[in-house]
């Protein structure tokens, strides 16, 4: 142990000298010392040479002299500065020019931007080594432990790097950053650390190791084994793996067993020697005790009783010391046995954890709704989970061991070809869509996303293929419903815009034709022509009302309805629409819940569905009208995009007619789509039904097959209240003239002129405005009060509702009436006006306009009188 510093320093000095010679002569063999090893950098060799010289000076004992001490300190400072400067280059991306200060690294320049630079771990090791080499006397125990801790850290860096090479974990040799540390650099670090520890054996941890007590003996026996055994066994493990004697798992088990055996042997040997030493100590103590007794007896005779007691006390203390040393030895042995037991338990826990992981993985595969299967290179099923087995329609056990050709999956018709391609190319196939009939049914299509991917071993070889199957049938259904809803919404907006423009045009026609009819007496020339104009305008208005119903832009007047009562009231009229060859039946559920809807609109829905069913049965058949209360859960609500689970009332119309195929069923709600011959239908019947149902907050579901008839089912939200809202105007007001003052706001000049003529001819005073801003200016500048604001709902700038709100701040005692071909505001508020609001639907006749104006004026005055009372 005393010669270790000089031996270590000499070896390192010779090693660094050989490497520096290799750099001077540019001989790579001298730089790496072994073919294939990483070369030691010139700066590294210089730092190791300086460290070796400093170690030799420390071991010589001459550092107490002034010059030698200064030289050692300068060498230690050089070593630390070299490490710190290189770390700074790495940390701040600098080039201080020290990497090639001694020699140019020609080969490194072709591979890296920092040729000749030592590894990060080497630089860090020099930083610590320089601190440990400093010729400072460590007087306190903690300072000695700290100094030797720094040196031990350098040794740990070297040993870690060597383990990286032995176990072929090269990133460990470089600690994950920078270039790799050369193996002979790591050896030099270990030798220099051992020499430094031996040179200061009187303090710190080395004092414990070199002690003559049982702890020192155990440490000197165990520590070499702890450092050398992993390197030796690791090398043997890698050699066995390379030669094919051991697999990875087998080599790991062999390493664990060898470690346990080695530690067991050393513990047994140490325990045996400690037992021998303990017995020798006991015999020696017994002999010393007997000698002490005899000496005590002799001295007792010479010195008396006091001397005898003193010798006896010493003998007792010696015996107690022997017992204490024996207890310490036993404690050390117990600790070693405890460590071995902990290692065994850790190995058992690792095996249990591995088994638990496999169990959890099996449970996940069996619990997931995604189909999973594993195939071997011969395309045989190795494993298949329950989800995929259910898709194939066969038990999981029936698949295992059989070829995919014997049991082809229903989710992919070319699975064998896909598996073969993945096994040959090693490239996965991701999310290939496949559509097929469901097992046991040929009418329903199901779709899946199928992925096939290679399974590779640790060495990268393809050992099989895995398959995942995700069913997307419900997703495709929802996407189809969403696309249909978006298409209907777009067509509805177009239809609403067209209806609005036509209503403005028809308003002018119906207004002026009405004025002409009012002025022309019966039998007057041209009266028949004017009546034809008015009749044509009414027919056109009927078409625009159907377009507004489809686009959900008409104004509804909802109230609580009992569909049973509505159906019963219409039953006689509906039967008159049907020929004798069609048998109509009603199945109305007693105690049916109420719905909030416009009764006139629902009558149109039922009538259109019955007429549609009649046209589907030209040769006769059966038509059934049903009502029922239903509760829809989340799964059932997926029939329609946007439908929510809850309580509904259904109105179902079914027939036994010709039915429809998928292509026709996808277009039946499109406006102007019809399968009837030319002249027998407008194509607006079912589109009107769709618009009314959706505007009422409901949904419609259709089922049909060619030759099997059709079923139309309307879902309306069930309401628990039966109270009907109060309406301001009941019945039709009498048509009479008036003298009130009316502010007319309308952006269409033709409509505005016609409405003004009608009102002025009836005796009203009319203030005319082409937009909301002009209307507000007239309202603010009016000398007398204004009795009624008659405004269009959709105008540039402020809309009708916003105009009415500002107008009432100027004339709170005035009434308000709205008119429009369709109401954008009403759409935003679900197309329902507040209770009691007067609305004039375009196109209107003079009688209809005057009637609505009178209703607004009289109703407002009546409400005001009731409020004052």
C-alpha positions in Angstrom: 0.0 0.0 0.0 2.9 2.4 0.8 4.4 1.9 -2.7 1.1 2.3 -4.5 1.5 6.1 -5.1 4.9 5.8 -6.7 3.9 2.8 -8.8 0.6 4.5 -9.9 2.4 7.8 -10.7 5.2 6.0 -12.6 2.7 4.0 -14.7 0.6 7.1 -15.6 3.7 9.2 -16.4 4.9 6.4 -18.7 1.5 6.1 -20.3 1.1 9.8 -21.0 4.7 9.9 -22.3 3.9 7.2 -24.8 0.8 9.0 -26.0 2.6 12.3 -26.3 5.3 10.5 -28.4 2.5 9.1 -30.6 1.2 12.7 -31.1 4.7 14.0 -31.9 5.3 11.2 -34.4 1.6 11.1 -35.6 1.4 7.4 -34.8 -2.2 6.5 -34.0 -1.3 3.2 -32.5 0.7 5.0 -29.7 -2.2 7.4 -29.2 -4.9 4.7 -28.7 -2.6 1.8 -27.5 -5.0 -0.7 -28.9 -6.6 -1.0 -32.4 -10.1 0.4 -32.4 -9.8 2.2 -29.1 -10.6 5.9 -28.9 -7.3 8.0 -29.0 -6.2 10.0 -26.0 -6.0 13.7 -26.8 -2.7 15.5 -26.5 -4.1 17.9 -23.8 -5.3 14.9 -21.9 -1.9 13.3 -22.0 -0.3 16.5 -20.8 -2.8 16.8 -17.9 -2.1 13.2 -16.9 1.7 13.7 -17.0 1.3 16.8 -14.8 -0.9 14.9 -12.4 1.5 12.0 -12.2 4.5 14.3 -11.4 2.5 16.0 -8.7 1.6 12.6 -7.2 5.2 11.6 -7.2 6.2 14.8 -5.4 3.5 14.3 -2.8 4.6 10.7 -2.2 8.3 11.7 -1.9 7.4 13.7 1.3 9.3 16.7 0.1 6.3 19.0 -0.4 7.1 20.5 3.0 9.9 22.4 1.4 9.1 25.7 -0.2 10.1 25.1 -3.8 8.7 21.6 -4.1 5.5 22.6 -2.5 5.1 25.5 -4.9 5.9 23.2 -7.9 3.2 20.7 -6.7 0.7 23.5 -6.2 1.4 24.9 -9.7 1.0 21.5 -11.3 -2.3 21.0 -9.5 -3.4 24.5 -10.6 -2.5 23.6 -14.2 -4.5 20.4 -14.1 -7.6 22.2 -12.7 -7.3 25.1 -15.1 -7.1 22.7 -18.1 -10.4 21.0 -17.0 -12.2 24.3 -16.2 -11.1 25.9 -19.6 -12.3 22.9 -21.6 -15.7 22.8 -19.7 -16.1 26.5 -20.5 -15.5 25.8 -24.2 -18.3 23.2 -24.1 -20.7 25.3 -22.0 -20.4 28.5 -23.9 -19.5 27.2 -27.4 -16.0 28.8 -27.3 -12.7 28.0 -28.9 -9.9 29.1 -26.6 -7.2 27.6 -28.8 -6.1 25.1 -26.2 -7.4 22.0 -28.0 -4.5 21.9 -30.5 -1.9 24.0 -28.6 0.5 21.0 -28.5 -0.3 19.1 -31.7 -2.8 19.4 -34.6 -5.5 16.7 -34.6 -5.6 16.1 -38.3 -7.9 13.2 -38.3 -10.3 14.8 -35.8 -10.6 17.9 -38.0 -12.4 15.8 -40.7 -15.0 14.5 -38.2 -15.7 17.3 -35.8 -15.7 21.0 -35.5 -13.6 20.8 -32.3 -10.6 18.7 -33.2 -8.2 17.7 -30.4 -10.7 18.5 -27.6 -11.0 16.1 -24.7 -14.3 14.7 -23.6 -16.6 16.5 -21.1 -16.1 13.8 -18.5 -12.3 14.0 -18.9 -12.4 17.8 -18.4 -14.6 17.3 -15.3 -12.2 14.6 -14.0 -9.2 17.0 -14.3 -11.1 19.7 -12.5 -11.6 17.4 -9.5 -8.2 15.8 -9.8 -6.4 19.1 -9.5 -8.3 19.9 -6.3 -7.3 16.5 -4.9 -3.6 17.1 -5.8 -3.3 20.4 -4.1 -0.6 20.1 -1.3 -2.8 21.2 1.5 -2.7 19.6 5.0 -6.1 18.4 6.0 -6.2 18.7 9.8 -9.9 18.1 10.4 -11.7 14.9 9.9 -14.4 16.5 7.7 -11.8 18.2 5.5 -10.0 15.0 5.0 -13.2 13.2 4.1 -14.1 16.0 1.6 -10.6 15.8 -0.1 -10.7 12.1 -0.4 -14.4 12.3 -1.6 -13.2 14.5 -4.5 -10.6 11.9 -5.4 -13.1 9.1 -5.1 -15.4 11.0 -7.5 -12.5 11.0 -10.1 -12.1 7.2 -9.6 -15.9 6.8 -10.0 -15.7 8.7 -13.3 -13.0 6.4 -14.5 -14.7 3.2 -13.4 -18.0 4.3 -14.9 -16.3 4.9 -18.2 -14.6 1.5 -18.1 -17.9 -0.2 -17.3 -19.3 1.5 -20.4 -16.6 -0.1 -22.5 -16.9 -3.5 -20.8 -20.7 -3.6 -21.1 -20.6 -2.0 -24.6 -22.7 0.9 -23.5 -20.6 3.5 -25.3 -22.7 6.6 -24.3 -21.8 5.7 -20.7 -18.1 6.1 -21.7 -18.9 9.7 -22.7 -21.6 10.2 -20.1 -24.0 11.3 -22.9 -22.3 14.5 -24.1 -19.2 15.4 -26.1 -16.7 12.9 -27.4 -16.0 9.6 -25.7 -13.3 9.2 -23.0 -10.5 7.0 -24.1 -10.2 3.7 -22.1 -6.6 4.3 -21.1 -7.6 7.8 -19.8 -10.2 6.1 -17.6 -7.5 3.7 -16.3 -5.2 6.6 -15.6 -7.9 8.3 -13.6 -8.4 5.2 -11.5 -4.6 4.7 -10.9 -4.1 8.4 -10.0 -7.1 8.3 -7.6 -5.8 5.1 -5.9 -2.3 6.6 -5.6 -3.7 9.8 -4.0 -5.8 7.9 -1.6 -2.8 5.8 -0.6 -0.6 8.8 -0.2 -2.9 10.2 2.5 -3.9 7.1 4.2 -3.7 8.6 7.7 -6.9 10.7 7.4 -10.4 10.4 6.0 -11.9 7.2 4.6 -8.6 5.6 3.9 -7.8 5.6 7.6 -10.9 3.3 8.1 -9.8 1.0 5.2 -6.2 0.6 6.5 -7.1 0.2 10.1 -5.9 -3.0 11.9 -9.4 -3.7 13.3 -12.0 -6.1 11.9 -13.7 -3.3 9.9 -10.4 -2.6 8.1 -9.9 -6.2 7.3 -13.4 -6.6 5.9 -13.0 -3.4 3.9 -9.7 -4.5 2.3 -11.3 -7.8 1.3 -14.6 -6.5 0.0 -13.6 -3.3 -1.8 -11.3 -4.9 -4.4 -14.1 -7.4 -5.1 -16.7 -4.6 -5.4 -14.6 -2.8 -8.0 -13.1 -5.7 -10.0 -16.0 -8.2 -10.0 -18.4 -6.1 -12.1 -15.7 -5.4 -14.7 -14.7 -9.1 -14.8 -18.2 -10.5 -14.9 -19.4 -7.9 -17.3 -16.6 -8.7 -19.7 -17.3 -12.4 -19.4 -21.0 -11.7 -20.0 -20.3 -9.7 -23.2 -17.9 -12.4 -24.4 -20.5 -15.1 -23.8 -23.1 -13.0 -25.6 -20.9 -12.4 -28.6 -19.9 -16.1 -28.9 -23.6 -17.0 -28.6 -23.2 -19.0 -25.4 -25.6 -16.8 -23.5 -28.7 -14.8 -24.5 -29.4 -11.4 -22.9 -31.8 -12.7 -20.3 -29.6 -15.7 -19.6 -26.5 -13.6 -19.3 -28.3 -11.2 -16.8 -29.3 -14.2 -14.7 -25.7 -15.6 -14.8 -24.3 -12.3 -13.8 -26.7 -12.1 -10.8 -25.9 -15.7 -9.7 -22.1 -15.1 -10.1 -22.3 -11.9 -8.1 -24.2 -13.7 -5.3 -21.8 -16.6 -5.3 -18.7 -14.3 -5.2 -20.1 -12.2 -2.4 -21.2 -15.4 -0.6 -17.6 -16.9 -0.8 -15.9 -13.7 0.4 -18.4 -13.3 3.2 -17.9 -16.9 4.2 -14.1 -16.6 4.1 -14.2 -13.4 6.0 -16.6 -14.9 8.6 -14.3 -18.0 9.0 -11.2 -15.8 9.5 -13.0 -13.6 11.9 -14.1 -16.7 13.9 -10.5 -17.9 14.0 -9.4 -14.4 15.0 -12.1 -14.3 17.5 -11.1 -17.7 19.0 -7.4 -16.6 19.0 -8.4 -13.4 20.6 -10.4 -15.2 23.2 -7.6 -17.6 23.9 -5.1 -14.7 24.1 -7.5 -12.8 26.3 -7.8 -15.8 28.5 -4.1 -16.2 28.7 -3.7 -12.5 29.4 -6.4 -12.8 32.0 -4.6 -15.7 33.7 -1.3 -13.9 33.4 -2.9 -10.8 34.9 -4.4 -12.9 37.7 -1.0 -14.4 38.4 0.6 -11.0 38.2 -2.1 -9.7 40.5 -1.4 -12.4 42.9 2.3 -11.7 42.8 1.8 -8.0 43.1 -0.8 -8.5 45.8 1.8 -10.2 47.7 4.2 -7.3 47.0 1.9 -4.3 46.8 -1.1 -5.4 48.6 -4.7 -5.5 48.0 -4.9 -2.2 46.0 -2.6 -3.4 43.2 -4.6 -6.7 42.9 -7.9 -4.8 42.4 -6.2 -2.6 39.7 -5.0 -5.6 37.8 -8.4 -7.3 38.0 -10.1 -4.1 36.6 -7.7 -4.1 33.7 -8.4 -7.7 33.0 -12.2 -7.0 33.0 -11.8 -4.1 30.6 -9.7 -6.2 28.3 -12.4 -8.9 28.3 -15.1 -6.3 27.6 -13.0 -4.9 24.7 -12.7 -8.4 23.3 -16.5 -8.9 23.5 -17.1 -5.5 21.8 -14.7 -6.4 18.9 -16.5 -9.7 18.6 -19.9 -7.9 18.4 -18.6 -5.6 15.8 -17.4 -8.5 13.6 -20.8 -10.2 14.0 -22.5 -6.9 13.0 -20.4 -6.6 9.9 -21.2 -10.2 8.9 -24.9 -9.6 9.5 -24.8 -6.5 7.3 -23.1 -8.4 4.5 -25.8 -11.2 4.8 -28.5 -8.5 4.8 -27.1 -7.0 1.6 -27.1 -10.4 -0.1 -30.7 -11.0 1.0 -31.8 -7.6 -0.3 -30.3 -8.4 -3.7 -32.2 -11.7 -3.8 -35.4 -10.0 -2.9 -34.8 -7.3 -5.5 -34.4 -10.0 -8.2 -37.7 -11.6 -7.0 -39.5 -8.3 -7.1 -38.3 -7.6 -10.6 -39.6 -11.0 -11.8 -43.0 -10.3 -10.1 -43.2 -6.8 -11.6 -42.5 -8.3 -15.1 -45.3 -10.8 -14.6 -47.7 -8.1 -13.3 -46.9 -6.0 -16.4 -47.8 -8.9 -18.7 -51.0 -9.5 -16.7 -52.0 -5.8 -17.0 -51.2 -5.9 -20.7 -53.4 -8.9 -21.2 -56.3 -7.2 -19.3 -55.9 -4.0 -21.4 -56.0 -6.0 -24.7 -59.1 -7.9 -23.5 -60.8 -4.7 -22.2 -60.2 -2.4 -25.2 -62.8 -2.0 -28.0 -60.0 -1.9 -30.5 -59.4 -5.2 -32.2 -55.8 -6.5 -31.8 -54.1 -9.5 -33.3 -50.5 -10.8 -33.5 -49.2 -13.0 -36.4 -46.0 -15.0 -36.8 -44.0 -15.0 -40.1 -46.1 -17.9 -41.4 -49.2 -15.7 -41.1 -50.6 -17.8 -38.3 -52.6 -16.2 -35.4 -50.4 -16.0 -32.3 -52.8 -13.9 -30.2 -56.2 -12.3 -30.8 -58.3 -10.3 -28.4 -62.0 -10.6 -27.8 -62.9 -7.4 -29.7 -61.3 -8.6 -33.0 -62.7 -12.1 -32.5 -66.2 -10.6 -32.1 -65.7 -8.7 -35.4 -64.7 -11.9 -37.2 -67.7 -13.7 -35.6 -65.7 -16.6 -34.2 -64.2 -17.4 -30.7 -60.7 -16.2 -30.0 -59.4 -19.8 -29.3 -60.6 -20.9 -32.8 -58.1 -18.4 -34.3 -54.9 -19.2 -32.5 -52.5 -21.4 -34.5 -54.5 -21.2 -37.7 -53.4 -19.3 -40.8 -55.1 -16.0 -41.9 -55.9 -17.8 -45.2 -57.9 -20.4 -43.2 -59.8 -17.8 -41.2 -59.8 -14.6 -43.2 -61.0 -11.6 -41.2 -64.2 -9.8 -42.3 -62.6 -6.4 -41.7 -60.1 -6.7 -44.5 -60.3 -8.8 -47.7 -56.6 -8.6 -48.5 -55.2 -9.2 -45.0 -52.8 -12.0 -46.1 -51.3 -9.7 -48.8 -50.9 -6.8 -46.3 -49.2 -9.0 -43.7 -46.9 -10.4 -46.3 -45.9 -6.9 -47.5 -45.2 -5.7 -44.0 -43.1 -8.7 -43.2 -41.1 -8.3 -46.4 -40.6 -4.5 -46.4 -40.7 -3.8 -42.7 -42.9 -0.8 -43.4 -46.2 -0.4 -41.6 -49.6 0.1 -43.2 -51.5 2.8 -41.2 -55.3 3.4 -41.1 -56.3 1.7 -44.3 -60.1 1.9 -44.5 -62.2 -1.1 -45.3 -66.0 -1.4 -45.7 -67.9 -4.7 -45.5 -71.2 -6.3 -44.5 -71.6 -7.0 -40.9 -71.5 -10.6 -39.7 -75.0 -12.1 -40.0 -76.5 -9.3 -42.0 -76.1 -8.2 -45.6 -78.1 -5.0 -45.4 -75.9 -3.0 -43.0 -72.5 -1.8 -44.0 -69.7 -1.5 -41.4 -66.4 0.3 -41.8 -63.0 -0.1 -40.1 -59.6 1.5 -40.0 -57.0 -1.3 -40.2 -53.3 -0.9 -39.4 -50.6 -3.5 -39.9 -47.1 -3.0 -38.4 -44.0 -5.1 -38.0 -42.9 -6.7 -34.7 -39.1 -6.5 -34.2 -36.7 -8.2 -31.8 -34.0 -6.5 -29.8 -31.6 -6.8 -32.7 -34.1 -5.3 -35.1 -35.1 -8.5 -36.9 -38.8 -8.8 -38.0 -40.3 -11.6 -35.9 -44.0 -11.1 -36.8 -46.7 -8.6 -37.5 -49.3 -6.9 -35.4 -52.8 -5.8 -36.5 -55.1 -3.2 -35.0 -58.7 -2.7 -36.1 -60.8 0.3 -35.1 -64.4 0.3 -36.1 -65.6 3.6 -37.5 -69.2 2.7 -38.5 -70.8 5.1 -36.0 -68.3 7.9 -36.9 -69.1 7.5 -40.6 -72.8 7.6 -39.8 -72.5 10.8 -37.8 -70.3 12.4 -40.5 -72.9 11.5 -43.1 -75.6 13.1 -40.9 -73.5 16.2 -40.4 -72.9 16.6 -44.1 -76.6 16.2 -44.8 -77.5 18.8 -42.2 -74.9 21.2 -43.6 -76.3 20.7 -47.1 -79.8 21.2 -45.9 -78.8 24.3 -44.0 -77.0 25.8 -47.1 -80.0 25.0 -49.4 -82.3 26.4 -46.8 -80.4 29.7 -46.6 -80.6 29.9 -50.4 -84.3 29.1 -50.5 -85.0 31.7 -47.7 -83.1 34.4 -49.6 -85.0 33.6 -52.8 -88.4 33.6 -50.9 -87.5 36.9 -49.3 -86.8 38.6 -52.6 -89.9 37.1 -54.3 -92.1 38.2 -51.3 -91.0 41.8 -51.8 -91.9 41.6 -55.5 -95.2 39.8 -54.7 -96.0 42.4 -52.1 -96.0 45.1 -54.8 -98.2 42.9 -57.1 -100.7 41.9 -54.5 -100.9 45.5 -53.0 -101.6 47.2 -56.3 -103.9 44.5 -57.6 -105.8 44.8 -54.4 -106.1 48.5 -54.8 -107.3 48.1 -58.4 -109.9 45.5 -57.3 -111.1 47.9 -54.6 -111.5 50.6 -57.2 -113.1 48.5 -59.9 -116.8 47.7 -59.6 -118.2 44.2 -60.4 -118.4 43.7 -64.1 -116.0 46.6 -64.9 -113.6 46.2 -67.8 -110.2 44.7 -66.8 -111.5 43.4 -63.5 -111.2 39.7 -64.6 -107.6 40.4 -65.7 -106.8 42.0 -62.4 -108.3 39.1 -60.5 -106.1 36.7 -62.5 -103.1 38.8 -61.5 -104.1 38.6 -57.8 -104.8 34.8 -58.1 -101.3 34.2 -59.7 -99.7 36.3 -57.0 -101.5 34.2 -54.3 -100.2 31.0 -55.9 -96.7 32.3 -56.0 -97.0 33.4 -52.3 -98.0 29.8 -51.5 -94.7 28.6 -53.0 -92.6 31.1 -51.1 -94.4 30.0 -47.9 -93.2 26.5 -48.6 -89.7 27.7 -49.2 -89.8 29.6 -45.9 -91.0 26.5 -44.1 -88.1 24.5 -45.5 -85.6 27.1 -44.7 -87.0 27.5 -41.2 -87.5 31.3 -41.6 -91.2 31.5 -41.2 -92.8 32.9 -38.0 -94.3 30.3 -35.7 -97.1 30.7 -33.2 -96.4 27.8 -30.8 -98.7 26.5 -28.1 -99.1 23.4 -26.1 -100.5 20.6 -28.3 -101.8 17.1 -27.9 -100.9 15.2 -31.0 -103.7 12.8 -30.4 -106.3 15.6 -30.6 -104.6 17.1 -33.6 -104.6 13.7 -35.4 -108.2 13.0 -34.5 -109.4 16.4 -35.8 -107.6 15.9 -39.1 -108.6 12.2 -39.5 -111.8 12.8 -41.5 -110.1 15.2 -43.9 -107.1 12.9 -44.3 -109.4 10.0 -45.2 -111.0 12.1 -48.0 -107.5 12.5 -49.5 -107.1 8.7 -49.8 -108.6 6.4 -52.4 -110.7 3.4 -51.2 -107.8 1.0 -52.0 -105.8 2.4 -49.1 -106.7 1.3 -45.6 -105.7 4.1 -43.0 -105.4 3.1 -39.4 -104.5 5.3 -36.3 -102.8 3.9 -33.2 -102.8 6.8 -30.7 -101.2 6.2 -27.3 -103.5 7.2 -24.4 -102.2 9.8 -22.0 -99.8 11.2 -24.6 -97.5 14.0 -23.5 -97.8 17.6 -24.8 -95.5 19.3 -27.2 -94.8 23.0 -27.8 -95.4 23.7 -31.5 -97.5 25.6 -34.1 -100.7 23.6 -34.7 -101.1 24.9 -38.2 -97.6 23.9 -39.1 -97.9 20.4 -37.6 -101.2 19.9 -39.5 -99.3 20.6 -42.7 -96.6 18.1 -41.6 -99.1 15.4 -41.1 -101.0 16.2 -44.3 -97.8 16.2 -46.4 -96.6 12.9 -45.0 -100.0 11.3 -45.6 -100.1 12.6 -49.2 -96.5 11.3 -49.7 -97.6 7.9 -48.5 -100.7 7.9 -50.7 -98.5 8.6 -53.8 -96.2 5.7 -52.9 -99.2 3.3 -53.0 -100.8 3.7 -56.5 -102.2 0.2 -56.3 -103.4 0.5 -52.7 -102.1 -0.6 -49.4 -102.1 0.2 -45.7 -101.2 3.5 -44.0 -100.7 3.7 -40.3 -100.5 6.9 -38.1 -99.0 6.3 -34.7 -98.3 8.5 -31.6 -96.2 7.5 -28.7 -94.1 8.8 -25.7 -90.4 7.6 -25.9 -87.3 8.1 -23.8 -84.1 8.2 -25.8 -80.7 7.3 -24.2 -77.4 8.6 -25.5 -77.0 5.6 -27.9 -80.5 6.1 -29.4 -80.0 9.9 -29.7 -77.1 9.2 -32.2 -79.8 8.7 -34.9 -79.4 12.4 -35.6 -76.5 14.8 -35.3 -77.4 17.3 -32.5 -80.2 15.1 -30.9 -79.9 14.8 -27.1 -81.1 12.1 -24.8 -84.4 12.9 -23.1 -88.2 12.6 -23.3 -89.9 12.9 -26.8 -93.3 12.5 -28.4 -93.2 10.7 -31.7 -95.6 11.0 -34.7 -95.1 8.1 -37.1 -96.6 7.7 -40.6 -95.8 4.3 -42.2 -97.0 2.8 -45.5 -96.7 -0.4 -47.5 -95.8 1.3 -50.7 -92.9 1.0 -53.2 -90.2 2.1 -50.8 -86.9 3.9 -51.6 -83.3 2.9 -52.2 -80.4 4.6 -50.5 -79.8 7.2 -53.2 -83.4 8.4 -53.2 -83.6 8.4 -49.4 -80.5 10.7 -49.2 -82.3 13.3 -51.4 -85.9 13.2 -50.3 -85.7 16.4 -48.2 -84.0 18.4 -50.9 -86.3 21.2 -52.3 -87.7 20.5 -55.8 -86.6 16.8 -55.7 -89.3 14.5 -56.7 -89.6 11.0 -58.2 -93.1 11.7 -59.7 -93.7 12.4 -63.3 -93.6 15.9 -64.6 -96.6 18.0 -63.5 -97.6 15.8 -60.5 -95.5 17.4 -57.8 -93.4 20.5 -56.9 -90.8 18.6 -54.9 -91.5 20.8 -51.8 -93.7 18.6 -49.8 -91.1 16.7 -47.8 -88.7 19.6 -47.7 -91.5 21.6 -46.1 -92.0 18.8 -43.5 -88.2 18.9 -42.8 -88.1 22.7 -42.3 -91.1 22.8 -40.0 -89.9 19.9 -37.8 -86.4 21.4 -37.5 -87.7 24.9 -36.8 -89.9 23.4 -34.1 -86.8 21.9 -32.4 -87.5 18.4 -33.5 -86.0 15.7 -35.7 -87.3 13.4 -38.4 -86.1 9.8 -39.1 -86.8 7.8 -42.2 -86.5 4.1 -42.8 -87.3 2.5 -46.2 -86.3 -0.4 -48.4 -87.4 -1.0 -52.1 -90.7 -2.9 -52.2 -91.0 -2.9 -48.4 -92.6 0.5 -47.8 -91.4 3.5 -45.8 -91.6 4.8 -42.2 -91.4 8.5 -41.3 -91.0 9.2 -37.6 -91.1 12.8 -36.2 -89.5 13.4 -32.8 -90.7 16.5 -30.8 -89.5 17.4 -27.3 -92.1 16.4 -24.6 -93.3 19.3 -22.4 -94.8 18.9 -18.9 -97.0 22.0 -19.0 -100.3 22.4 -20.7 -100.8 26.2 -20.2 -101.3 28.0 -23.5 -99.8 31.5 -24.0 -102.0 34.5 -23.9 -102.5 36.2 -27.3 -103.2 39.9 -27.6 -105.5 39.9 -30.6 -108.2 37.2 -30.8 -110.0 36.7 -34.1 -109.9 39.0 -37.1 -110.3 42.7 -36.6 -112.9 44.5 -38.6 -111.6 46.2 -41.6 -112.1 49.9 -41.0 -110.3 53.1 -41.7 -108.4 55.3 -39.3 -106.9 58.7 -38.7 -103.7 57.9 -36.7 -100.2 58.9 -37.6 -98.0 56.1 -38.8 -94.2 56.0 -39.3 -93.4 53.6 -42.3 -89.8 52.2 -42.5 -89.1 50.0 -45.5 -86.0 49.8 -47.7 -87.7 48.4 -50.8 -89.1 51.4 -52.6 -91.8 49.5 -54.4 -93.1 47.9 -51.2 -92.9 51.2 -49.4 -94.9 53.1 -52.1 -97.6 50.4 -52.2 -98.0 50.4 -48.4 -98.1 54.2 -48.2 -100.8 54.3 -50.8 -102.9 51.7 -49.0 -102.6 53.5 -45.6 -103.2 57.0 -47.0 -106.3 55.8 -48.9 -107.6 54.4 -45.6 -107.3 57.9 -43.9 -104.0 57.4 -42.1 -101.2 60.0 -42.0 -97.9 58.4 -43.2 -94.3 59.4 -42.5 -92.1 57.5 -45.0 -88.4 56.4 -44.3 -86.1 54.3 -46.5 -83.9 53.2 -43.6 -83.6 53.0 -39.8 -81.6 56.2 -39.5 -84.1 58.3 -41.5 -86.9 56.8 -39.4 -85.3 57.8 -36.1 -84.7 61.3 -37.5 -88.4 61.7 -38.4 -89.4 60.3 -35.0 -87.2 62.8 -33.2 -88.3 65.8 -35.4 -92.0 65.0 -35.4 -94.1 67.8 -34.1 -97.0 65.6 -33.0 -96.9 62.2 -31.5 -96.6 59.0 -33.7 -99.2 56.3 -33.0 -97.6 53.4 -34.8 -94.2 52.3 -36.1 -94.7 49.9 -39.1 -91.2 48.6 -40.0 -89.6 45.9 -42.1 -87.5 43.4 -40.1 -84.4 43.3 -42.3 -83.0 46.7 -43.4 -79.5 48.2 -43.9 -78.0 49.4 -40.6 -80.3 48.8 -37.7 -82.7 45.9 -38.1 -86.4 46.2 -37.3 -86.2 45.1 -33.7 -83.3 47.5 -32.9 -85.2 50.3 -34.6 -88.3 49.6 -32.5 -86.3 49.6 -29.3 -84.8 53.0 -30.0 -88.1 54.4 -31.3 -89.9 53.5 -28.0 -87.4 55.6 -26.1 -88.7 58.6 -28.2 -92.4 57.5 -28.3 -93.2 55.2 -25.4 -96.9 55.5 -26.1 -96.7 54.3 -29.7 -97.6 50.8 -31.0 -95.2 48.7 -33.1 -95.8 46.3 -36.0 -93.3 44.3 -38.0 -93.4 43.1 -41.6 -91.1 40.9 -43.6 -90.8 38.2 -46.3 -88.6 36.3 -43.7 -87.1 37.4 -40.4 -83.4 37.0 -39.8 -84.0 38.2 -36.2 -86.7 35.5 -35.8 -84.2 32.9 -36.9 -81.8 34.0 -34.2 -84.6 33.7 -31.7 -85.8 30.4 -33.0 -88.2 32.2 -35.4 -90.7 32.9 -32.6 -91.8 36.5 -31.8 -92.6 37.7 -28.3 -96.2 37.1 -27.1 -98.6 39.7 -28.6 -96.3 41.2 -31.3 -98.2 42.0 -34.5 -96.5 40.7 -37.6 -97.4 41.3 -41.2 -96.3 38.5 -43.5 -95.3 39.5 -47.0 -96.8 39.4 -49.6 -99.9 41.1 -48.1 -103.1 42.4 -49.6 -104.5 45.9 -48.8 -107.2 44.3 -46.6 -104.5 42.2 -44.7 -102.3 45.2 -44.1 -105.1 47.4 -42.9 -106.4 44.6 -40.7 -103.0 44.1 -39.0 -102.5 47.9 -38.5 -105.9 48.2 -36.8 -105.1 45.1 -34.6 -101.8 46.7 -33.5 -103.4 50.1 -32.7 -106.5 48.8 -31.0 -104.6 46.1 -29.1 -102.0 48.6 -27.8 -104.7 51.1 -26.6 -106.6 48.3 -24.9 -103.5 47.0 -23.1 -102.6 50.6 -22.0 -106.2 51.1 -20.7 -106.0 47.9 -18.7 -102.7 48.9 -17.3 -104.0 52.3 -16.1 -107.0 50.7 -14.6 
